[in-house]
């Protein structure tokens, strides 16, 4: 089935940010082509996961508010609950999705927060562990200490 949602593309520092107001998801890219590709990839993954979990998707709206230097872009994906998702992604792709640096992704791999496999000299990050982290981010600060029981 085809889905169309409006993405708002606006400058964000040295990159472009694409946000889907109806879905509350955001991605970034280096230029217009890159951000459009990243937006399409994010939209497809979001929809497939929602369908697999039985969540209802909101009706798309168009003409959402856009900044002076921004653009409105319709992003189209053709997918269903059985659409295969990429099982792995690069460290840079994971960093884009989680809005952290590639160095932080490597630290998350080393500490076991994200699963990965090494292919040659490159770490390929498990896509499901990235999406799980995206959907349930950790809160800032140190975890509370557990009280010892006697």
Residue frames as qw, qx, qy, qz and C-alpha x, y, z in Angstrom:
[[0.000, 0.890, 0.455, 0.000, 0.00, 0.00, 0.00],
 [0.404, 0.429, -0.031, 0.807, 1.24, 3.50, -0.73],
 [0.366, -0.774, -0.380, 0.350, 1.50, 6.09, 2.02],
 [0.346, 0.575, 0.046, 0.740, 2.15, 9.81, 1.58],
 [0.443, -0.763, -0.323, 0.343, 3.12, 12.09, 4.45],
 [0.249, 0.908, -0.056, 0.332, 4.35, 15.66, 4.39],
 [0.728, -0.265, -0.169, 0.609, 7.90, 16.31, 5.56],
 [0.000, -1.000, 0.013, -0.006, 9.04, 19.78, 6.55],
 [0.800, 0.143, -0.047, 0.581, 12.63, 20.33, 5.42],
 [0.116, -0.985, 0.032, -0.122, 14.51, 23.10, 7.24],
 [0.466, 0.568, -0.511, 0.446, 18.16, 24.04, 7.84],
 [0.769, -0.637, -0.023, -0.040, 19.60, 22.73, 11.10],
 [0.546, -0.617, 0.402, 0.399, 23.15, 23.88, 11.64],
 [0.023, 0.503, -0.656, -0.563, 25.19, 22.67, 8.68],
 [0.112, 0.132, 0.961, 0.217, 22.62, 20.04, 7.75],
 [0.476, -0.177, -0.293, -0.810, 19.00, 19.84, 6.68],
 [0.242, 0.037, 0.853, -0.461, 16.37, 18.40, 8.99],
 [0.442, -0.181, -0.615, -0.627, 13.25, 16.57, 7.81],
 [0.209, 0.049, 0.767, -0.604, 10.41, 16.26, 10.30],
 [0.275, -0.341, -0.777, -0.452, 7.05, 14.59, 9.86],
 [0.279, -0.262, 0.305, -0.872, 4.57, 16.66, 11.92],
 [0.795, -0.170, -0.221, -0.539, 1.89, 13.96, 11.77],
 [0.904, -0.036, -0.418, 0.081, 4.20, 11.23, 13.08],
 [0.482, -0.848, 0.214, -0.060, 6.61, 13.08, 15.38],
 [0.876, -0.115, 0.245, 0.400, 9.71, 11.64, 13.73],
 [0.119, 0.946, -0.228, -0.198, 12.82, 13.50, 12.53],
 [0.867, 0.005, 0.228, 0.443, 15.92, 12.78, 10.47],
 [0.049, -0.861, 0.223, 0.455, 18.76, 14.76, 8.94],
 [0.827, 0.353, 0.274, 0.342, 20.78, 14.87, 5.75],
 [0.486, -0.334, 0.171, 0.790, 23.72, 16.71, 4.29],
 [0.099, 0.146, -0.363, -0.915, 21.88, 18.13, 1.26],
 [0.641, 0.136, 0.057, -0.753, 18.38, 18.06, -0.26],
 [0.722, 0.198, -0.603, -0.275, 18.87, 14.71, -1.99],
 [0.330, 0.137, -0.847, 0.393, 20.34, 13.10, 1.13],
 [0.278, 0.023, 0.556, -0.783, 17.63, 14.43, 3.46],
 [0.720, 0.146, -0.170, -0.657, 14.88, 13.27, 1.06],
 [0.648, 0.173, -0.741, -0.038, 16.41, 9.78, 0.95],
 [0.144, 0.081, -0.789, 0.592, 16.77, 9.68, 4.74],
 [0.477, 0.045, 0.272, -0.835, 13.16, 10.90, 5.16],
 [0.767, 0.134, -0.412, -0.473, 11.84, 8.18, 2.86],
 [0.526, 0.147, -0.810, 0.214, 13.85, 5.51, 4.67],
 [0.066, -0.042, 0.656, -0.751, 12.69, 6.73, 8.09],
 [0.612, 0.066, 0.036, -0.788, 9.05, 6.94, 6.97],
 [0.744, 0.118, -0.596, -0.279, 9.07, 3.41, 5.58],
 [0.387, 0.086, -0.820, 0.412, 10.66, 1.95, 8.72],
 [0.244, -0.017, 0.476, -0.845, 8.23, 3.85, 10.95],
 [0.705, 0.083, -0.148, -0.689, 5.18, 2.68, 9.01],
 [0.683, 0.121, -0.716, -0.077, 6.32, -0.95, 8.79],
 [0.209, 0.062, -0.783, 0.582, 6.98, -1.05, 12.54],
 [0.425, 0.025, 0.297, -0.855, 3.60, 0.55, 13.30],
 [0.759, 0.108, -0.365, -0.529, 1.81, -1.97, 11.08],
 [0.567, 0.127, -0.799, 0.153, 3.67, -4.90, 12.61],
 [0.086, -0.034, -0.710, 0.698, 2.70, -3.74, 16.11],
 [0.071, -0.599, -0.788, -0.124, -0.93, -3.11, 15.08],
 [0.107, -0.525, -0.255, 0.805, -0.77, 0.63, 15.75],
 [0.386, 0.788, 0.474, 0.073, -3.08, 2.87, 13.77],
 [0.436, 0.049, 0.162, 0.884, -1.40, 5.51, 11.61],
 [0.116, 0.639, 0.311, -0.694, -2.69, 9.09, 11.78],
 [0.543, 0.734, 0.387, 0.132, -4.31, 10.60, 8.70],
 [0.535, 0.006, 0.126, 0.836, -1.76, 12.68, 6.79],
 [0.077, 0.914, 0.272, -0.290, -2.13, 16.44, 6.76],
 [0.592, 0.306, 0.238, 0.707, -0.63, 18.85, 4.27],
 [0.043, 0.795, 0.116, 0.594, 0.21, 22.55, 4.40],
 [0.680, -0.579, -0.293, 0.341, 1.86, 22.28, 7.82],
 [0.096, -0.985, 0.114, 0.092, 3.69, 25.34, 9.11],
 [0.841, 0.199, 0.050, 0.501, 7.11, 25.76, 7.58],
 [0.391, -0.665, 0.016, 0.636, 9.91, 28.20, 8.41],
 [0.293, 0.853, -0.108, -0.418, 10.98, 30.98, 6.07],
 [0.153, 0.617, -0.719, -0.281, 13.92, 28.94, 4.69],
 [0.485, -0.058, 0.862, -0.136, 12.07, 25.63, 4.74],
 [0.394, 0.136, -0.654, -0.632, 10.31, 23.44, 2.22],
 [0.757, 0.022, 0.466, -0.458, 7.29, 21.17, 2.29],
 [0.289, 0.361, -0.812, -0.356, 7.87, 17.84, 0.60],
 [0.897, -0.050, 0.091, -0.430, 5.51, 14.91, 0.11],
 [0.047, -0.442, 0.895, 0.030, 7.31, 11.65, 0.83],
 [0.863, 0.094, -0.153, -0.471, 5.82, 8.50, -0.70],
 [0.151, -0.362, 0.918, -0.053, 6.53, 4.94, 0.41],
 [0.799, 0.042, -0.383, -0.461, 5.07, 1.66, -0.78],
 [0.147, 0.274, -0.888, 0.338, 5.11, -0.85, 2.07],
 [0.758, -0.398, -0.278, -0.436, 3.08, -3.16, 4.29],
 [0.679, -0.615, 0.348, -0.200, 3.64, -5.14, 7.50],
 [0.948, -0.004, 0.259, 0.187, 5.55, -7.79, 5.53],
 [0.458, 0.837, -0.220, 0.202, 8.01, -5.36, 3.93],
 [0.844, -0.165, -0.221, 0.460, 11.48, -6.55, 4.92],
 [0.161, -0.979, 0.126, -0.010, 13.47, -4.04, 6.89],
 [0.490, 0.606, -0.543, 0.313, 17.22, -3.67, 6.73],
 [0.845, -0.414, -0.315, 0.125, 18.68, -5.86, 9.45],
 [0.626, -0.376, -0.059, 0.680, 21.82, -3.76, 9.83],
 [0.238, 0.951, 0.105, 0.169, 22.96, -0.20, 9.25],
 [0.573, 0.396, -0.294, 0.654, 26.22, 1.72, 9.32],
 [0.412, -0.396, -0.448, 0.687, 27.46, 3.54, 12.40],
 [0.021, -0.040, 0.107, 0.993, 26.76, 6.86, 10.63],
 [0.398, -0.366, -0.583, -0.606, 23.17, 5.86, 9.80],
 [0.542, -0.501, -0.639, 0.215, 22.59, 4.84, 13.43],
 [0.304, -0.260, -0.238, 0.885, 24.07, 8.16, 14.56],
 [0.159, -0.170, -0.330, -0.915, 21.68, 10.05, 12.25],
 [0.508, -0.458, -0.649, -0.334, 18.65, 8.18, 13.56],
 [0.594, -0.544, -0.495, 0.325, 19.57, 8.57, 17.24],
 [0.059, 0.935, 0.013, 0.349, 20.85, 12.14, 16.78],
 [0.647, -0.683, 0.254, 0.224, 24.22, 11.39, 18.35],
 [0.179, 0.762, -0.571, -0.248, 27.78, 11.29, 17.05],
 [0.846, 0.250, -0.467, -0.069, 29.32, 8.19, 15.46],
 [0.224, 0.391, -0.732, 0.511, 31.72, 8.12, 18.44],
 [0.523, -0.179, 0.476, -0.684, 28.72, 7.82, 20.79],
 [0.900, 0.148, -0.176, -0.371, 27.33, 4.95, 18.67],
 [0.631, 0.353, -0.656, 0.216, 30.66, 3.11, 19.00],
 [0.096, -0.307, 0.679, -0.660, 30.55, 3.66, 22.78],
 [0.745, -0.037, 0.217, -0.630, 26.99, 2.28, 22.87],
 [0.855, 0.254, -0.433, -0.126, 28.19, -0.78, 20.94],
 [0.387, 0.377, -0.718, 0.439, 31.12, -1.31, 23.33],
 [0.274, -0.195, 0.615, -0.714, 28.86, -1.03, 26.38],
 [0.057, 0.203, 0.977, 0.028, 26.27, -3.44, 24.91],
 [0.336, 0.455, 0.340, -0.751, 23.49, -0.87, 24.53],
 [0.664, 0.542, -0.186, -0.481, 23.44, -1.47, 20.76],
 [0.843, -0.042, 0.516, 0.147, 24.07, -4.80, 19.08],
 [0.388, 0.776, -0.362, -0.342, 26.47, -4.99, 16.15],
 [0.925, 0.015, 0.300, 0.232, 28.54, -7.31, 14.07],
 [0.146, -0.717, 0.435, 0.525, 31.90, -6.62, 12.55],
 [0.819, 0.501, 0.271, 0.073, 32.11, -7.08, 8.78],
 [0.635, 0.501, -0.099, 0.579, 35.75, -6.75, 7.81],
 [0.349, 0.033, -0.339, 0.873, 36.90, -3.50, 9.42],
 [0.281, -0.309, -0.134, -0.899, 33.38, -2.02, 9.68],
 [0.158, 0.202, 0.814, -0.521, 30.81, -2.32, 12.47],
 [0.323, -0.306, -0.578, -0.684, 27.30, -2.96, 11.17],
 [0.237, -0.059, 0.581, -0.776, 24.76, -1.98, 13.82],
 [0.028, 0.367, 0.929, 0.024, 21.64, -4.09, 14.39],
 [0.144, -0.356, -0.313, -0.869, 18.74, -2.02, 13.03],
 [0.555, -0.583, -0.550, -0.221, 16.23, -3.36, 15.57],
 [0.569, -0.429, -0.388, 0.584, 18.42, -2.34, 18.52],
 [0.162, 0.048, 0.077, 0.983, 18.69, 1.17, 17.04],
 [0.349, -0.438, -0.450, -0.695, 14.92, 1.41, 16.55],
 [0.612, -0.538, -0.564, 0.131, 14.32, 0.09, 20.08],
 [0.438, -0.284, -0.235, 0.820, 16.64, 2.77, 21.46],
 [0.022, -0.214, -0.277, -0.936, 14.94, 5.42, 19.29],
 [0.481, -0.498, -0.519, -0.500, 11.48, 4.45, 20.53],
 [0.702, -0.670, -0.238, 0.033, 12.53, 4.14, 24.19],
 [0.405, 0.644, -0.351, 0.545, 15.41, 6.58, 24.76],
 [0.609, -0.308, -0.524, 0.510, 17.32, 6.52, 28.04],
 [0.198, -0.958, -0.187, -0.086, 16.79, 9.44, 30.38],
 [0.345, 0.708, -0.359, 0.500, 19.65, 11.83, 31.04],
 [0.400, -0.672, 0.451, -0.430, 21.78, 11.37, 34.12],
 [0.109, 0.290, -0.938, 0.158, 23.02, 8.43, 36.08],
 [0.635, -0.335, -0.622, -0.313, 20.73, 5.55, 36.88],
 [0.532, -0.644, 0.260, -0.485, 19.58, 5.48, 40.50],
 [0.153, 0.340, -0.898, 0.232, 21.47, 3.16, 42.80],
 [0.737, -0.323, -0.507, -0.308, 19.58, 0.15, 44.01],
 [0.454, -0.622, 0.447, -0.455, 19.36, -0.25, 47.76],
 [0.311, 0.228, -0.918, 0.098, 20.99, -3.37, 49.15],
 [0.769, -0.378, -0.165, -0.489, 18.55, -5.77, 50.75],
 [0.178, -0.500, 0.774, -0.345, 19.40, -7.66, 53.90]]
